[in-house]
Amino acid sequence: MANYYGDFGMRYSKQQLWYREIFVDVEKIPVASHDRNEPGDSSEMTPIYDPDASAEQPLLSSSSTSFDSESGTQTTKPSRYVEDAVLPETAVLGRNLSWSSAYILVISRVIGSGIFATPGSIVKTTGSVGLALLLWVVGALLAGCSMMITLEYGCMLPRSGGDKVYLEFTYRHPRFFASTLVAVQAVLLGFTASNCIVFGEYVLYAFEYEVTEFSQKSLALGLLTAITVVHGCFLQTGIRIQNFLGWIKVGLILFMALTGIYVVLFRVNTGDVKNVSSQLSWDGLWKESNWGWGTLSTAIFKVSYSYAGLGNANNVLNEVKDPVRTLKTVTLASLATACLLYLLVNFAYFVVVPLDQVKEGGELIAALFFDHVFGKNFGRIVLPLAIAVSAAGNVMVVTFTLARVNQEIARQGFLPYSRLLSSSKPFGAPLGGLIVHYIPSFLVIAIPPRGDVYNFILDVEGYPGQFMALATALGLLWLRRKRSDLKRPFKAWLSAVWLRIVICLALIAAPFFPPKDGRADVGFFYATYAIVGIGILLFGVLYWYLVFVAIPKWYGYRVEEEVEVLSDETSITRLVNVNNK
């Protein structure tokens, strides 16, 4: 966030002070200086804030009054000083997301198409129903640790952008370093592909069309294009559609869970009743449990991925009504909902499908469930459509939030054509951010052939994110020590933060331990995706060094930030080269 100040400096208005008293201790905050990373001295005055703007002023949380020496007039420009991240900020789009819309953004991101496959693979790995159910609870607790960190950050820095905002606020040295790494990851790895492919595959299967690579990719690209157009041109319509798909998804899963309860209460005969009853007895629950740490760690990682996405609302806080209060309740409600639905669906699977069939079927557990309850014909149509709806809902909310992250990166000046990509014109939506998301997603779906290359790209997508998660967790501890003045409406448990750090380190190291058969889901070296992921981060480091250190030093200039307000009233930061004197 730029630090743009005029000769006359700035002053607090009553409204600015009111916000500061809520989110930060004014007397302890470092006042602004000409370097966005350096606290100023006591002679610098603090940013002015328009008392009539409040939360309704688009993206102008504070403004500065400066003096133009050539014209002899005062000019007013917004302040995008990094410390202003503690203040709420309203997008030019307005605050369009109610509590229920924010809830769907999170729960649709968390519960994807994996709910129809992952439980079977977990049971196959753990060996018993009881241990599998226990791991789903453990997974919820581990997800809660990560959620607490993003919740503390989000309540403390209530702005769109998620990790981008948190890393820039926490790691201000070296200058522009955090912003560069976030931008590189967003451009190179900010794609949505897997659920688009899942959608295409299961739609074809439901309507009994041959599943070819061309037809599957065509439907996947059609879904991606349609969602991009809807979110980019019809903002309110897109929100309504993703809300509808989200509630349909929750309803389908709840229907499956209630079906299992119905089978138990009314003793419906769904096949091998004797075996199903015995596997739900206390001894049967734990029979053949595999307590080996290597096996358990693999199952825990699978379960943990099923809870990923609890911080999705953090990416769009500029558009959420009453962001701090909504964030606190939405994330907790989403975690509770996900855990409850996962346990109920697992229970439904196990009261209907015999354990030996679950282990043999693995990821086909949902298909076995529908076959036993409704018969093969009904299940063959309903199950694929349910998976397709779940996948489409996931793509919608991921596209919605990543577009806002891309827009924030563009506003910071770290994408080319930043004016164009930052603007919400012409349709009152972040079309530029959607395009940045659409291009890599389109390429990843269209170009790689199905098989090793495709699986490899999907593996690379998530690995660098573990370094970001580790940096935010460590940064939270640093802020606790160095910035005790910051107001924290929610405070994470220290034990949860440390546990999250341990998990991140384990996930970073895990790819370098060889699997039992010497290969992963690709036909080449199992740790290749981790090496490439690290290589992408190192590329970001090299790019930062060349653009902001080596080349400016060689040509005798420095990179500074300047604020500009676009015609739609969006404030952006421009990176400008200033000759050294």
Summary of the structure (lengths in Angstrom):
residues: 581
radius of gyration: 25.4
end to end distance: 24.6
largest distance: 90.5
contacts: 1969
relative contact order: 0.15
helix: 65%
strand: 6%
